[in-house]
Amino acid sequence: MKAKKTLLVGLVAALLLLCIGVFVAQKINNAYNQETQEEETAILLTDFSTSEIESFGYTYQGQSLTFEKREEVVQSDAEESEDASASGEEETETVWYIADDPEYKINQSTVSSMLTAFVTMQAERELTQVSTEYGLSDPTLSIWVTANGETTRWTCGTTNDMTGTIYLQQEGQEGVYLVDSSRVAIFQKTKMDLMDTTDSTADITEDDTQQDAVQQDDSTSVEE
């Protein structure tokens, strides 16, 4: 009798352990499936390509910048230029510029990164309720883009330091998106930050050299 009772207790214990094991396995599997589903259902906030962007702009640190594009003839060597002129075909490239200061040279690589950020903008989550803690009433950054004749605008709130995400709301929508802050960091640039400095160094060096030469000639004349 005692042996049967011991056997029964052992079977109950084994069954209990089996149930616990199944429960734990299901929890782990559900957590994995939920994580995988969240990764697969990242919300793409745009539906256009970089070539379809007609203009864009943003407001950062109280400064608003609007960008437009134009086609410019590609500078080439003399031989290629003569061939192009003879064939009547000239190679052009798209160049972005600041609308209210078209002669201000900006870094085209930075603009290209901005365009890429537009078309790949994804949200990790969408929140259905808006809180004052999101900082959307006093945005740190506002972005807008016109593509295919349609303009969309986004307002960036505060950054959640724990998750590295920023609160983003699209104009005309009630929900709020959680977006990786690195995706909007490219727009946190002033006009000065956008300046193309690739030629400025050479120009300064050349001017300094000419000035030094003039000063040297003047010194020589004085000594004589």
Secondary structure by P-SEA (a helix, b strand, c coil): caaaaaaaaaaaaaaaaaaaaaaaaaaaaaaaaaaaaaaaacccccccccccccccccccccbbbbbbbbbbcccccaaaaaaaaaacbbbbbbbbbccccccccccaaaaaaaaaaaaaccccccccccccccccccccbbbbbbcccbbbbbbbccccccccbbbbbcccccbbbbccccccccccccccccccccaaaaaaaaaaaaaaaaaaaaaaaaac
